[in-house]
Amino acid sequence: MGFRAAALSILAPPLCAACRRPCNLQASLCERCARRLDRTQPLLGAGPPGVDRAWSAASHEGVARELVVALKFRQLLSVATLMAGRIESLAPAHLMSGTLVPVPAAPTRRRQRGFDPAAELAGALAERAGLTLAPCLARRSGRRQVGRGRAARLGAPPTIRAVAPVPRSVLLVDDVLTTGATISSCAQALRAAGAARIVAVTFARRL
């Protein structure tokens, strides 16, 4: 740690991304929140329509939920590295093959945030796992999925299309799986463009 970083850590200690209490400068989580996250079990299932399997590193609650909030709404981009590390270390080896394709954000949301959460997560995961990244999908602007009920999400899913060559074997990456409406729309576009295998990998899953 450099002198400037050490001085800043004393004057303004870094805060845990989940509970916002002071924590180590090199960590995104305090020790208590890290232990709580470690006790959370990954989730594996059949996945939404169009997806062969779906795997999530944690249920969307507690520390995992706070990390999703920190990335998407507090713009703590460093949290994506922590999320990717948990995925890379816990995901079954037989699932972690293929090309990483991030679930695209709506253009208006990407402009408002200045970044795409799923793209940040997929980029960090590609670096850690040594996998190829192919951002080949685009999403049309429409109503936000956040805050809508399950029936509304499933009844009016976002419009997704392929805008670049699509890999045959896809690891579809998103921060959280809720109803699966967006992931299913992505899978439909990927299948139509030639994808033969699609595994959805998310950091969190809402039960």
C-alpha positions in Angstrom: 0.0 0.0 0.0 1.4 3.4 -0.9 1.7 6.3 1.5 -1.2 8.2 0.0 -3.5 5.2 0.1 -2.5 4.5 3.7 -3.1 8.1 4.7 -6.5 8.1 3.0 -7.5 4.9 4.7 -6.8 6.5 8.1 -8.7 9.7 7.3 -11.5 8.1 5.5 -11.5 4.3 6.0 -13.0 2.3 3.1 -16.5 1.0 3.6 -17.9 -2.5 3.2 -20.0 -2.6 0.0 -22.8 -4.5 1.9 -23.1 -3.0 5.4 -21.1 0.2 4.8 -19.0 -0.3 7.9 -15.2 0.4 7.7 -13.3 -2.5 6.2 -9.8 -3.4 4.9 -8.7 -1.2 2.0 -8.0 -4.3 -0.1 -11.5 -5.8 0.4 -14.9 -4.9 -0.8 -16.5 -6.7 2.1 -15.9 -6.6 5.9 -15.0 -9.9 7.5 -18.5 -10.3 8.9 -20.3 -9.8 5.6 -17.7 -12.0 3.8 -18.5 -14.8 6.3 -22.2 -14.4 5.7 -21.8 -14.6 1.9 -19.6 -17.7 2.3 -22.4 -19.4 4.1 -24.8 -18.8 1.2 -25.3 -21.8 -1.0 -25.2 -21.7 -4.9 -28.3 -22.5 -6.8 -28.6 -24.8 -9.8 -31.7 -25.5 -11.9 -33.2 -26.0 -15.3 -33.5 -22.3 -15.9 -35.9 -20.1 -17.8 -37.3 -21.3 -21.2 -34.6 -21.4 -23.9 -31.8 -22.0 -21.4 -30.3 -25.5 -20.9 -29.2 -24.9 -17.3 -29.1 -21.9 -14.9 -26.6 -21.5 -12.1 -26.4 -18.7 -9.5 -23.7 -18.0 -6.9 -26.2 -17.0 -4.2 -29.8 -16.4 -3.5 -30.9 -12.7 -3.9 -31.0 -11.8 -0.2 -28.7 -10.5 2.5 -25.2 -9.7 1.5 -25.6 -10.9 -2.0 -28.6 -8.6 -2.6 -26.6 -5.7 -1.1 -23.7 -6.4 -3.6 -26.1 -6.3 -6.5 -27.5 -3.0 -5.2 -23.9 -1.6 -4.8 -23.1 -2.5 -8.4 -26.3 -1.4 -10.1 -27.4 1.6 -8.1 -24.3 2.8 -6.2 -21.9 2.4 -9.1 -19.3 0.5 -7.1 -17.7 -1.2 -10.1 -15.1 -2.9 -8.0 -17.8 -5.2 -6.7 -18.1 -6.9 -10.1 -14.6 -8.4 -9.4 -15.8 -9.8 -6.1 -18.9 -11.2 -7.8 -16.9 -12.8 -10.6 -14.5 -14.3 -8.1 -17.3 -16.1 -6.3 -18.8 -17.4 -9.6 -15.4 -18.6 -10.9 -14.5 -20.4 -7.6 -17.9 -22.0 -7.0 -19.5 -22.8 -10.5 -19.2 -26.4 -11.6 -16.4 -26.9 -14.1 -18.7 -28.6 -16.6 -20.9 -25.5 -16.8 -18.0 -23.0 -17.1 -17.2 -23.6 -20.8 -18.2 -21.6 -23.9 -18.1 -17.9 -24.7 -19.3 -15.3 -22.2 -22.3 -13.2 -23.5 -23.5 -10.4 -21.2 -27.2 -9.8 -20.9 -27.5 -6.3 -22.5 -28.9 -3.3 -20.5 -31.5 -1.0 -22.1 -29.8 1.9 -23.9 -31.5 4.5 -21.7 -30.4 2.7 -18.5 -26.8 2.3 -19.8 -26.7 6.0 -20.6 -28.0 7.0 -17.2 -25.6 4.8 -15.3 -22.6 5.3 -17.6 -22.0 1.5 -17.6 -23.7 -1.9 -18.0 -23.7 -4.0 -14.8 -23.8 -7.4 -16.6 -21.0 -6.3 -19.0 -18.9 -5.3 -16.0 -19.5 -8.7 -14.4 -18.9 -10.6 -17.6 -15.7 -8.7 -18.3 -14.4 -9.5 -14.8 -15.4 -13.1 -15.1 -13.7 -13.4 -18.5 -10.5 -12.1 -17.0 -10.6 -14.5 -14.0 -11.7 -17.6 -15.9 -9.7 -17.1 -19.1 -12.8 -17.2 -21.2 -13.7 -15.3 -24.4 -16.1 -12.4 -24.1 -18.6 -11.7 -26.9 -21.1 -8.8 -26.3 -23.2 -9.9 -29.3 -26.7 -8.9 -28.0 -28.5 -5.5 -27.9 -31.7 -4.5 -26.2 -34.4 -2.2 -27.4 -35.4 0.6 -25.0 -38.7 -0.1 -23.2 -40.2 -0.3 -19.8 -37.9 -1.0 -16.9 -38.2 -4.5 -15.5 -37.2 -3.3 -12.0 -40.3 -2.8 -9.8 -42.7 -4.7 -12.1 -44.5 -7.7 -10.9 -43.9 -11.2 -12.2 -46.9 -11.4 -14.5 -46.0 -8.0 -16.0 -42.4 -9.0 -16.6 -43.3 -12.3 -18.2 -46.2 -10.8 -20.2 -44.0 -8.0 -21.8 -40.4 -9.2 -21.9 -37.7 -6.9 -23.4 -36.9 -7.1 -27.1 -33.4 -8.6 -27.6 -31.6 -9.1 -30.9 -28.2 -10.4 -32.0 -26.0 -7.6 -33.4 -22.8 -9.7 -34.0 -21.9 -13.3 -34.7 -23.2 -15.6 -31.9 -21.1 -18.4 -30.5 -22.3 -22.0 -30.6 -21.8 -22.5 -26.9 -22.9 -19.6 -24.7 -22.4 -18.7 -21.0 -25.1 -16.0 -20.6 -24.1 -13.7 -17.8 -26.2 -11.4 -15.7 -26.1 -10.0 -12.2 -29.4 -11.4 -11.0 -32.1 -13.8 -12.2 -35.6 -12.7 -11.2 -38.4 -14.1 -13.3 -36.2 -15.1 -16.2 -38.0 -13.0 -18.7 -35.0 -11.1 -19.9 -32.7 -14.2 -20.0 -35.4 -16.1 -22.0 -35.5 -13.2 -24.5 -31.7 -13.4 -24.8 -31.8 -17.1 -25.3 -34.4 -16.8 -28.0 -32.2 -14.3 -29.9 -29.2 -16.5 -29.4 -30.9 -19.7 -30.6 -32.3 -17.8 -33.7 -28.7 -16.8 -34.5 -27.2 -20.3 -34.2 -26.4 -20.9 -30.5 -26.7 -24.7 -29.7 -25.9 -24.6 -25.9 -26.9 -21.8 -23.5 -26.1 -21.9 -19.8 -27.2 -18.9 -17.7 -24.8 -17.8 -15.0 -25.8 -15.1 -12.5 -24.4 -13.8 -9.3 -27.7 -13.9 -7.5 -31.2 -15.5 -8.0 -34.4 -14.3 -6.6 -36.4 -17.3 -5.2 
